[in-house]
């Protein structure tokens, strides 16, 4: 299979080729999670059983993808620089939480958080990029989440904080802070050759300064806070009037970021 060039990747990712979105909406309608990170084919429930029957269950090299998507991105390794929106959400004070409960109880708490986060991201056609320790990463790619990806990412962050209990009278069941940023990143298929069925695993992800900035941003968000960069806020049409503003120096980055602060439950 011939490699897919950067122009073809860009059309796939930036929304100029609208073929992926209807398919993702269809697969999302079938039960049930977990799902393929790329196309949202179900891996469990009745839908998952059907997918396995037609050999589209989880790929053995990377169970985050179905066999069809993994073979596709493995064959068409590459990507393109595009503008997208990113959401990073961290559990705040996880070390203290873990210290005060058993390892099993802490694992159950994080699994509950992962399930809620995954549901909120998938419902908005984000790519659930990864779960890293106590953090979830969502990519809102125009060709998948739509041209209003910044507004969708902010809505996902707000919903995630509501669903984790921020704004509730008795407080959150898990403390979460989030960062949302819109910028240019390299998005695509990255990894080793794996020609003999082994070696490095190919992944679909985003790389670049904008991704790193979003991660740093989330690490500075307090419990119940969503730090939204001016780039994301402007793209989403958020009116900053009456909102708290901060000028943040990010570790390892020379350029500061101006952000507006949204609160959980708002």
VOBA-1610 file (N, C-alpha, C; in pm, whole numbers, padded with zeros to 5 digits, always signed):
BEGIN
Unk+00086-00119+00000Unk+00000+00000+00000Unk+00089+00124+00000Unk+00063+00216-00091Unk+00150+00333-00103Unk+00126+00428+00014Unk+00232+00501+00055Unk+00216+00594+00167Unk+00125+00710+00130Unk+00059+00766+00231Unk-00029+00879+00212Unk+00052+01005+00232Unk+00048+01096+00136Unk+00127+01218+00144Unk+00071+01316+00244Unk+00150+01423+00270Unk+00110+01521+00370Unk-00017+01593+00330Unk-00035+01622+00200Unk-00157+01690+00157Unk-00280+01604+00184Unk-00268+01474+00160Unk-00381+01384+00187Unk-00410+01376+00336Unk-00304+01371+00418Unk-00323+01372+00563Unk-00393+01501+00605Unk-00350+01614+00549Unk-00408+01742+00589Unk-00557+01747+00555Unk-00594+01698+00437Unk-00736+01697+00400Unk-00816+01609+00496Unk-00756+01501+00540Unk-00822+01408+00631Unk-00842+01472+00769Unk-00747+01556+00809Unk-00746+01609+00945Unk-00810+01746+00960Unk-00798+01831+00857Unk-00839+01971+00877Unk-00985+01999+00844Unk-01057+01895+00804Unk-01199+01912+00777Unk-01235+01934+00633Unk-01136+01945+00544Unk-01167+01962+00402Unk-01218+01832+00340Unk-01188+01718+00403Unk-01245+01588+00364Unk-01337+01546+00478Unk-01466+01551+00456Unk-01564+01529+00561Unk-01604+01381+00576Unk-01528+01291+00514Unk-01570+01151+00515Unk-01567+01084+00651Unk-01476+01127+00740Unk-01459+01056+00867Unk-01572+01083+00965Unk-01626+01204+00968Unk-01722+01241+01072Unk-01851+01159+01070Unk-01916+01138+00954Unk-02037+01055+00955Unk-02010+00912+01003Unk-01894+00857+00966Unk-01861+00722+01010Unk-01844+00716+01161Unk-01776+00816+01218Unk-01757+00818+01363Unk-01891+00833+01436Unk-01980+00914+01382Unk-02112+00929+01444Unk-02187+00796+01443Unk-02176+00722+01332Unk-02244+00593+01323Unk-02188+00493+01424Unk-02054+00479+01427Unk-01996+00382+01520Unk-02022+00422+01664Unk-02025+00552+01693Unk-02051+00600+01828Unk-02192+00561+01874Unk-02284+00545+01778Unk-02422+00512+01813Unk-02439+00366+01853Unk-02339+00282+01826Unk-02349+00140+01859Unk-02286+00114+01996Unk-02349+00028+02078Unk-02291-00002+02210Unk-02177-00100+02194Unk-02072-00090+02276Unk-02056+00001+02387Unk-01905+00019+02409Unk-01866+00119+02495Unk-01724+00140+02523Unk-01666+00021+02598Unk-01529+00008+02591Unk-01431+00095+02525Unk-01442+00091+02374Unk-01382+00191+02309Unk-01394+00205+02164Unk-01257+00229+02101Unk-01253+00211+01969Unk-01134+00244+01892Unk-01105+00393+01906Unk-00982+00424+01935Unk-00940+00563+01954Unk-00962+00648+01830Unk-00958+00587+01713Unk-00964+00662+01588Unk-01105+00671+01531Unk-01172+00558+01513Unk-01301+00558+01442Unk-01421+00541+01533Unk-01399+00505+01662Unk-01504+00485+01763Unk-01582+00355+01745Unk-01529+00259+01666Unk-01593+00127+01665Unk-01594+00070+01807Unk-01706+00008+01848Unk-01714-00044+01986Unk-01635-00173+02001Unk-01577-00191+02119Unk-01504-00313+02151Unk-01580-00403+02247Unk-01689-00354+02307Unk-01764-00432+02404Unk-01912-00427+02368Unk-01992-00509+02438Unk-02134-00512+02414Unk-02169-00574+02281Unk-02295-00561+02238Unk-02338-00622+02110Unk-02258-00571+01990Unk-02230-00438+01989Unk-02152-00384+01877Unk-02013-00443+01872Unk-01951-00458+01990Unk-01817-00516+01995Unk-01815-00659+01946Unk-01919-00735+01980Unk-01927-00874+01935Unk-01932-00880+01782Unk-02010-00790+01721Unk-02018-00786+01575Unk-01883-00748+01515Unk-01815-00650+01574Unk-01685-00608+01523Unk-01583-00724+01526Unk-01587-00801+01632Unk-01494-00914+01640Unk-01526-01020+01536Unk-01654-01037+01507Unk-01694-01136+01407Unk-01641-01101+01269Unk-01629-00972+01240Unk-01580-00929+01108Unk-01434-00887+01115Unk-01365-00933+01219Unk-01221-00911+01236Unk-01185-00763+01250Unk-01272-00687+01318Unk-01244-00546+01343Unk-01240-00516+01492Unk-01204-00617+01569Unk-01186-00598+01712Unk-01053-00529+01740Unk-01013-00520+01868Unk-00887-00454+01903Unk-00767-00517+01833Unk-00677-00432+01786Unk-00556-00478+01718Unk-00455-00525+01821Unk-00393-00641+01799Unk-00306-00701+01902Unk-00183-00615+01931Unk-00138-00535+01833Unk-00021-00451+01856Unk-00052-00326+01937Unk-00178-00284+01936Unk-00219-00165+02011Unk-00371-00172+02030Unk-00417-00221+02146Unk-00561-00243+02167Unk-00643-00116+02176Unk-00579+00002+02166Unk-00656+00126+02161Unk-00721+00146+02025Unk-00674+00071+01923Unk-00726+00084+01788Unk-00794-00045+01745Unk-00892-00032+01654Unk-00946-00152+01590Unk-00848-00197+01482Unk-00865-00319+01436Unk-00772-00373+01336Unk-00772-00289+01208Unk-00891-00243+01166Unk-00898-00167+01042Unk-00822-00036+01050Unk-00843+00040+01158Unk-00775+00169+01171Unk-00626+00152+01194Unk-00588+00053+01275Unk-00447+00038+01303Unk-00371+00000+01177Unk-00425-00092+01099Unk-00358-00129+00976Unk-00348-00010+00880Unk-00451+00075+00883Unk-00451+00192+00795Unk-00343+00292+00836Unk-00337+00328+00965Unk-00239+00428+01006Unk-00097+00370+01004Unk-00085+00236+01023Unk+00046+00173+01015Unk+00098+00176+00872Unk+00006+00156+00777Unk+00045+00157+00635Unk+00071+00298+00585Unk-00001+00395+00639Unk+00010+00533+00591Unk+00077+00621+00696Unk+00192+00578+00743Unk+00260+00654+00848Unk+00294+00794+00797Unk+00266+00892+00881Unk+00289+01031+00842Unk+00188+01120+00911Unk+00169+01238+00859Unk+00075+01332+00919Unk+00090+01468+00858Unk+00037+01569+00927Unk+00042+01706+00875Unk+00032+01803+00992Unk+00082+01922+00971Unk+00065+02029+01068Unk-00071+02094+01046Unk-00154+02096+01149Unk-00286+02156+01140Unk-00315+02233+01269Unk-00413+02319+01264Unk-00462+02383+01385Unk-00569+02293+01446Unk-00560+02272+01575Unk-00657+02193+01649Unk-00668+02247+01789Unk-00762+02194+01865Unk-00774+02229+02006Unk-00745+02107+02091Unk-00685+02132+02206Unk-00642+02024+02295Unk-00695+02049+02435Unk-00735+01941+02499Unk-00781+01945+02638Unk-00696+01849+02719Unk-00630+01901+02822Unk-00561+01819+02920Unk-00634+01838+03053Unk-00665+01730+03121Unk-00731+01738+03252Unk-00655+01652+03351Unk-00618+01713+03464Unk-00539+01648+03568Unk-00620+01630+03696Unk-00598+01518+03762Unk-00647+01503+03899Unk-00551+01580+03989Unk-00602+01674+04065Unk-00519+01756+04150Unk-00500+01690+04287Unk-00376+01693+04335Unk-00347+01634+04466Unk-00359+01484+04469Unk-00326+01419+04357Unk-00344+01273+04352Unk-00251+01200+04448Unk-00134+01256+04476Unk-00042+01191+04570Unk-00106+01183+04709Unk-00166+01294+04753Unk-00234+01294+04882Unk-00355+01203+04884Unk-00429+01199+04772Unk-00543+01108+04764Unk-00499+00964+04779Unk-00392+00928+04706Unk-00344+00790+04711Unk-00295+00752+04849Unk-00235+00849+04919Unk-00183+00823+05052Unk-00294+00790+05151Unk-00413+00847+05127Unk-00521+00831+05222Unk-00616+00716+05193Unk-00585+00631+05095Unk-00673+00518+05065Unk-00590+00399+05017Unk-00654+00284+05008Unk-00583+00165+04963Unk-00553+00175+04814Unk-00451+00102+04766Unk-00423+00104+04623Unk-00543+00065+04538Unk-00620-00033+04583Unk-00737-00074+04505Unk-00842+00038+04500Unk-00865+00102+04613Unk-00964+00210+04617Unk-00920+00327+04528Unk-00790+00358+04530Unk-00738+00466+04446Unk-00751+00429+04298Unk-00722+00305+04265Unk-00737+00258+04127Unk-00881+00269+04082Unk-00973+00229+04168Unk-01115+00238+04134Unk-01158+00384+04111Unk-01103+00474+04192Unk-01135+00616+04177Unk-01085+00669+04043Unk-00961+00634+04008Unk-00907+00679+03879Unk-00982+00616+03762Unk-01019+00489+03775Unk-01095+00425+03669Unk-01229+00494+03647Unk-01291+00537+03756Unk-01416+00611+03744Unk-01393+00743+03671Unk-01284+00811+03705Unk-01249+00936+03637Unk-01223+00912+03488Unk-01146+00806+03457Unk-01116+00775+03317Unk-01245+00747+03239Unk-01337+00674+03301Unk-01461+00640+03233Unk-01543+00764+03202Unk-01553+00855+03300Unk-01628+00979+03280Unk-01561+01065+03172Unk-01428+01079+03182Unk-01355+01161+03086Unk-01369+01105+02945Unk-01353+00975+02931Unk-01365+00912+02800Unk-01504+00933+02741Unk-01606+00919+02825Unk-01744+00938+02778Unk-01765+01081+02727Unk-01717+01179+02803Unk-01737+01318+02764Unk-01660+01353+02636Unk-01540+01300+02621Unk-01460+01328+02502Unk-01518+01259+02379Unk-01554+01132+02392Unk-01608+01057+02279Unk-01740+01118+02233Unk-01821+01164+02328Unk-01949+01225+02292Unk-01932+01348+02205Unk-01813+01408+02210Unk-01786+01530+02132Unk-01689+01503+02017Unk-01674+01376+01980Unk-01592+01335+01865Unk-01445+01373+01879Unk-01396+01379+02003Unk-01253+01399+02025Unk-01179+01267+02008Unk-01051+01277+01982Unk-00964+01160+01990Unk-00913+01154+02134Unk-00943+01044+02203Unk-00892+01025+02339Unk-00747+00982+02323Unk-00657+01081+02330Unk-00518+01055+02296Unk-00454+00959+02393Unk-00470+00984+02522Unk-00405+00894+02618Unk-00453+00922+02759Unk-00435+00821+02845Unk-00444+00837+02990Unk-00302+00821+03043Unk-00253+00923+03110Unk-00116+00919+03163Unk-00123+00943+03313Unk-00104+00838+03390Unk-00110+00853+03534Unk-00246+00903+03577Unk-00253+01028+03621Unk-00380+01086+03666Unk-00430+01193+03568Unk-00389+01183+03442Unk-00422+01285+03342Unk-00488+01221+03221Unk-00584+01295+03162Unk-00646+01253+03037Unk-00620+01360+02932Unk-00597+01316+02809Unk-00564+01407+02699Unk-00663+01384+02585Unk-00729+01492+02542Unk-00821+01483+02430Unk-00779+01577+02318Unk-00786+01528+02194Unk-00752+01607+02075Unk-00880+01636+01999Unk-00905+01763+01972Unk-01024+01804+01898Unk-00978+01848+01760Unk-00984+01754+01667Unk-00931+01770+01531Unk-01044+01816+01440Unk-01025+01921+01361Unk-01136+01974+01280Unk-01208+01870+01196Unk-01132+01778+01134Unk-01194+01678+01048Unk-01277+01576+01124Unk-01267+01576+01257Unk-01342+01480+01339Unk-01440+01552+01432Unk-01391+01655+01501Unk-01473+01726+01599Unk-01545+01846+01538Unk-01509+01886+01414Unk-01574+01998+01349Unk-01492+02125+01354Unk-01534+02224+01277Unk-01461+02349+01269Unk-01472+02433+01395Unk-01573+02405+01478Unk-01588+02475+01605Unk-01517+02399+01717Unk-01401+02340+01685Unk-01331+02251+01777Unk-01293+02319+01907Unk-01263+02449+01904Unk-01226+02517+02029Unk-01345+02525+02124Unk-01460+02562+02070Unk-01581+02569+02154Unk-01618+02431+02207Unk-01600+02329+02124Unk-01632+02192+02167Unk-01537+02147+02278Unk-01409+02182+02267Unk-01312+02144+02370Unk-01344+02213+02503Unk-01382+02340+02498Unk-01418+02412+02620Unk-01544+02351+02681Unk-01642+02317+02596Unk-01764+02253+02645Unk-01732+02119+02711Unk-01640+02043+02652Unk-01601+01915+02710Unk-01537+01934+02847Unk-01451+02036+02859Unk-01387+02063+02988Unk-01490+02100+03094Unk-01585+02186+03057Unk-01690+02226+03151Unk-01772+02105+03195Unk-01809+02023+03098Unk-01891+01906+03130Unk-01815+01807+03217Unk-01685+01791+03190Unk-01604+01699+03270Unk-01599+01746+03415Unk-01584+01875+03438Unk-01581+01925+03575Unk-01717+01911+03642Unk-01824+01935+03566Unk-01957+01913+03624Unk-01976+01767+03664Unk-01936+01676+03575Unk-01957+01534+03600Unk-01868+01480+03712Unk-01762+01550+03745Unk-01679+01509+03858Unk-01718+01583+03986Unk-01830+01655+03982Unk-01887+01712+04102Unk-01845+01853+04137Unk-01771+01920+04050Unk-01732+02058+04078Unk-01855+02148+04063Unk-01876+02229+04162Unk-01995+02312+04166Unk-02107+02250+04247Unk-02093+02122+04286Unk-02193+02057+04368Unk-02182+02104+04512Unk-02291+02098+04585Unk-02294+02148+04723Unk-02197+02072+04812Unk-02180+01943+04789Unk-02091+01863+04873Unk-01951+01848+04813Unk-01921+01924+04708Unk-01788+01924+04650Unk-01766+01810+04552Unk-01654+01811+04483Unk-01626+01708+04381Unk-01592+01573+04445Unk-01625+01466+04372Unk-01584+01333+04419Unk-01439+01305+04382Unk-01384+01387+04290Unk-01241+01383+04260Unk-01203+01523+04212Unk-01094+01583+04266Unk-01058+01720+04228Unk-00984+01722+04094Unk-01033+01801+04000Unk-00978+01804+03865Unk-00955+01948+03822Unk-00842+01972+03754Unk-00814+02099+03687Unk-00786+02071+03541Unk-00815+02167+03453Unk-00801+02142+03310Unk-00741+02261+03238Unk-00679+02234+03125Unk-00627+02336+03036Unk-00677+02312+02894Unk-00716+02418+02825Unk-00762+02410+02686Unk-00682+02512+02604Unk-00629+02465+02493Unk-00548+02552+02407Unk-00576+02519+02262Unk-00568+02621+02177Unk-00580+02603+02033Unk-00450+02648+01969Unk-00394+02562+01884Unk-00269+02596+01819Unk-00236+02495+01711Unk-00121+02513+01650Unk-00076+02427+01541Unk+00014+02317+01597Unk-00016+02194+01558Unk+00065+02078+01600Unk+00077+01982+01483Unk+00174+01894+01492Unk+00184+01785+01394Unk+00095+01672+01443Unk-00002+01635+01362Unk-00096+01528+01397Unk-00082+01417+01296Unk-00070+01295+01346Unk-00059+01183+01254Unk-00013+01056+01320Unk+00038+00967+01237Unk+00079+00833+01276Unk+00229+00831+01300Unk+00266+00793+01422Unk+00406+00801+01463Unk+00447+00669+01527Unk+00568+00622+01494Unk+00617+00500+01556Unk+00722+00432+01472Unk+00768+00315+01522Unk+00871+00237+01455Unk+00814+00155+01342Unk+00904+00081+01274Unk+00863+00008+01155Unk+00779-00114+01187Unk+00823-00195+01283Unk+00747-00313+01321Unk+00719-00407+01205Unk+00814-00419+01109Unk+00788-00496+00989Unk+00771-00645+01015Unk+00830-00695+01124Unk+00820-00838+01155Unk+00709-00866+01254Unk+00621-00767+01276Unk+00514-00784+01373Unk+00553-00744+01512Unk+00678-00707+01533Unk+00724-00663+01664Unk+00773-00521+01657Unk+00871-00489+01740Unk+00929-00355+01736Unk+00837-00253+01797Unk+00861-00129+01761Unk+00784-00020+01818Unk+00639-00024+01770Unk+00552+00033+01850Unk+00410+00038+01819Unk+00376+00173+01758Unk+00305+00171+01648Unk+00260+00294+01586Unk+00145+00353+01666Unk+00143+00486+01678Unk+00036+00552+01751Unk-00012+00671+01670Unk-00134+00713+01697Unk-00191+00832+01635Unk-00198+00937+01744Unk-00125+01047+01726Unk-00114+01144+01833Unk-00083+01281+01776Unk-00056+01377+01864Unk-00017+01512+01824Unk+00112+01549+01895Unk+00198+01621+01825Unk+00327+01661+01880Unk+00354+01807+01848Unk+00429+01873+01936Unk+00470+02010+01909Unk+00454+02100+02029Unk+00494+02225+02013Unk+00491+02321+02122Unk+00351+02342+02178Unk+00251+02344+02090Unk+00114+02368+02137Unk+00068+02257+02231Unk+00109+02134+02202Unk+00073+02021+02289Unk+00142+02035+02424Unk+00271+02066+02421Unk+00346+02081+02546Unk+00290+02197+02629Unk+00251+02306+02562Unk+00196+02420+02634Unk+00066+02384+02703Unk-00017+02303+02637Unk-00144+02263+02698Unk-00120+02177+02821Unk-00021+02089+02814Unk+00012+02005+02929Unk+00058+02090+03046Unk+00145+02188+03020Unk+00194+02277+03125Unk+00077+02357+03184Unk-00012+02400+03096Unk-00127+02479+03139Unk-00213+02401+03237Unk-00243+02277+03204Unk-00327+02194+03291Unk-00263+02174+03427Unk-00130+02165+03429Unk-00061+02143+03557Unk-00073+02264+03650Unk-00107+02382+03595Unk-00121+02503+03675Unk-00265+02530+03717Unk-00359+02453+03665Unk-00500+02474+03697Unk-00531+02418+03835Unk-00596+02496+03917Unk-00638+02448+04047Unk-00762+02360+04036Unk-00801+02294+04143Unk-00923+02213+04141Unk-01044+02296+04099Unk-01116+02248+04002Unk-01235+02319+03955Unk-01208+02430+03857Unk-01082+02449+03816Unk-01047+02555+03721Unk-01023+02499+03582Unk-01064+02576+03482Unk-01029+02550+03343Unk-00953+02671+03294Unk-00825+02653+03264Unk-00743+02761+03210Unk-00751+02754+03057Unk-00808+02858+02998Unk-00830+02862+02853Unk-00742+02971+02794Unk-00656+02935+02701Unk-00570+03036+02640Unk-00653+03133+02558Unk-00598+03255+02540Unk-00669+03353+02459Unk-00691+03302+02317Unk-00596+03222+02267Unk-00612+03166+02133Unk-00737+03079+02126Unk-00757+02993+02226Unk-00875+02907+02229Unk-01001+02987+02254Unk-00993+03082+02349Unk-01110+03163+02382Unk-01156+03245+02263Unk-01060+03307+02192Unk-01095+03389+02075Unk-01154+03302+01964Unk-01095+03186+01941Unk-01145+03096+01837Unk-01286+03049+01869Unk-01312+03026+01999Unk-01443+02976+02042Unk-01545+03087+02059Unk-01502+03213+02050Unk-01594+03324+02068Unk-01633+03347+02213Unk-01544+03311+02306Unk-01571+03334+02448Unk-01549+03482+02481Unk-01648+03542+02543Unk-01637+03682+02584Unk-01560+03688+02715Unk-01440+03750+02717Unk-01361+03752+02839Unk-01409+03851+02945Unk-01509+03932+02911Unk-01558+04032+03006Unk-01607+03964+03134Unk-01558+04010+03246Unk-01600+03956+03374Unk-01527+03830+03416Unk-01441+03776+03329Unk-01366+03656+03363Unk-01229+03692+03419Unk-01181+03610+03511Unk-01046+03629+03563Unk-00945+03603+03451Unk-00840+03685+03447Unk-00735+03667+03347Unk-00601+03646+03419Unk-00515+03565+03359Unk-00382+03542+03414Unk-00278+03547+03302Unk-00161+03590+03338Unk-00046+03595+03247Unk+00055+03493+03302Unk+00068+03378+03235Unk+00140+03265+03292Unk+00276+03243+03225Unk+00376+03228+03307Unk+00508+03184+03260Unk+00513+03033+03276Unk+00530+02961+03165Unk+00529+02816+03167Unk+00671+02762+03171Unk+00690+02665+03257Unk+00823+02604+03272Unk+00870+02545+03140Unk+00993+02578+03101Unk+01051+02525+02980Unk+01007+02596+02853Unk+00933+02706+02867Unk+00882+02777+02749Unk+00913+02925+02763Unk+00969+02985+02658Unk+01012+03124+02667Unk+00894+03221+02657Unk+00791+03184+02579Unk+00678+03274+02559Unk+00570+03246+02663Unk+00525+03349+02736Unk+00415+03331+02831Unk+00282+03313+02759Unk+00182+03270+02832Unk+00048+03255+02777Unk-00051+03339+02856Unk-00139+03407+02786Unk-00250+03477+02850Unk-00370+03382+02851Unk-00433+03369+02966Unk-00546+03277+02979Unk-00663+03347+03048Unk-00780+03293+03023Unk-00898+03328+03101Unk-00933+03206+03185Unk-00995+03229+03299Unk-01024+03121+03394Unk-01174+03095+03398Unk-01212+02972+03366Unk-01351+02929+03381Unk-01358+02840+03504Unk-01472+02838+03569Unk-01488+02761+03692Unk-01578+02640+03670Unk-01546+02533+03742Unk-01628+02413+03734Unk-01769+02437+03779Unk-01864+02375+03708Unk-02003+02391+03741Unk-02066+02513+03679Unk-01984+02599+03616Unk-02039+02722+03555Unk-02103+02692+03421
//
